[in-house]
């Protein structure tokens, strides 16, 4: 049986895995920020001899960079194990020189997300600060 990508298709044809990723996709389309969903994958070290697969949710187009680094936008819905924060920490420890990681999370979660997991963090409740960030690129 062929592999099926998890998630559902939006009217623009992008396939997303969560409501937050769908909202981010709509916002990025409206902001004219070309992007792709899950085009990359990495094995990241999260503990001695423990590797996990990390597939960035959203990668902005090569024309949009921050300090010469490609920009990843990662929706975070949970800080619980399996929520992705450990993967982000491992990813940044290995690839911080190549990728700028933007996390979007509820304000209530933001203080609980390790600063090692992101380069910039924006609220889920209001994408306008993310829009300001994108306009300055």
C-alpha positions in Angstrom: 0.0 0.0 0.0 1.4 3.5 -0.9 2.3 5.8 1.9 -0.4 8.4 2.7 0.6 11.7 4.1 -1.3 12.4 7.3 -3.6 15.4 7.6 -6.0 17.0 5.2 -5.9 19.3 2.2 -6.8 23.0 2.4 -8.6 24.8 -0.5 -5.1 26.0 -1.7 -3.9 22.4 -2.0 -1.6 22.4 1.0 -1.8 19.5 3.3 -1.7 20.3 7.0 -1.7 18.2 10.2 -3.4 20.6 12.7 -5.8 23.5 13.0 -2.9 25.7 14.0 -0.8 24.7 10.9 -3.9 25.3 8.8 -4.3 28.8 10.3 -0.6 29.5 9.8 -0.9 28.4 6.2 -3.8 30.7 5.5 -2.0 33.6 7.1 1.2 33.0 5.1 -0.8 32.8 1.9 -2.5 36.0 2.7 0.9 37.6 3.6 2.3 36.5 0.3 5.0 34.4 2.0 5.6 31.3 -0.2 6.1 28.2 1.8 5.9 24.4 1.7 4.7 21.9 4.3 7.0 19.0 5.4 9.6 19.2 2.5 12.5 18.3 4.7 13.3 15.7 7.3 16.1 15.3 9.8 17.3 12.7 12.4 18.0 14.7 15.5 19.9 13.7 18.6 17.7 14.2 21.7 19.7 12.3 24.2 22.9 10.2 24.2 22.3 7.5 21.5 18.7 8.5 21.1 17.6 9.9 17.7 14.2 11.0 16.6 12.8 12.0 13.2 12.0 15.7 12.9 9.9 16.9 9.9 9.5 20.7 10.0 5.8 21.7 9.5 6.4 24.8 7.4 9.5 25.9 5.5 9.4 29.4 4.0 10.6 29.9 0.4 14.4 30.3 -0.1 13.9 34.0 -0.9 12.8 34.6 2.7 15.8 34.2 5.0 16.8 35.5 8.4 20.5 36.2 8.8 21.2 34.0 5.8 19.4 31.0 7.3 16.3 29.3 6.0 13.2 29.9 8.1 11.1 27.1 9.6 7.7 27.8 11.2 6.7 25.3 13.8 3.3 25.3 15.5 3.5 23.9 19.0 0.4 22.8 20.8 1.9 21.0 23.8 5.0 20.9 25.9 4.3 17.3 27.0 6.5 14.5 25.7 5.7 13.9 22.1 4.7 17.6 21.6 7.9 18.3 19.6 9.9 20.5 21.9 12.7 18.0 22.4 13.0 17.5 18.7 13.2 21.3 18.2 16.0 21.5 20.8 17.9 18.7 19.2 17.4 20.2 15.8 18.6 23.6 16.8 21.7 22.2 18.6 22.7 20.5 15.3 21.4 23.0 12.6 21.2 26.5 14.2 23.8 27.8 11.7 21.5 26.8 8.7 18.0 27.2 10.0 16.1 30.0 11.9 13.3 28.3 13.9 10.1 30.2 14.5 7.7 28.7 17.0 4.0 29.7 17.2 2.3 28.7 20.4 -0.5 29.9 22.8 0.7 32.6 25.1 0.1 30.4 28.1 2.5 27.8 26.7 5.3 30.2 25.6 7.0 30.6 29.0 7.1 26.7 29.3 8.9 26.2 26.0 12.7 26.1 26.4 14.5 29.0 24.8 16.8 26.3 23.2 13.9 25.2 21.0 13.5 28.4 19.0 15.1 31.5 17.6 11.8 33.5 17.7 8.4 32.8 19.2 5.0 34.3 18.4 1.5 34.0 19.8 -1.1 31.7 18.3 -3.8 34.2 19.4 -2.5 37.0 17.1 -0.4 36.4 14.0 0.3 40.2 13.5 3.7 40.0 15.3 4.6 37.2 12.9 3.5 39.3 10.0 5.7 42.2 11.2 8.6 39.8 11.4 8.0 38.6 7.8 7.7 42.2 6.5 11.1 43.0 7.9 12.9 40.2 6.0 
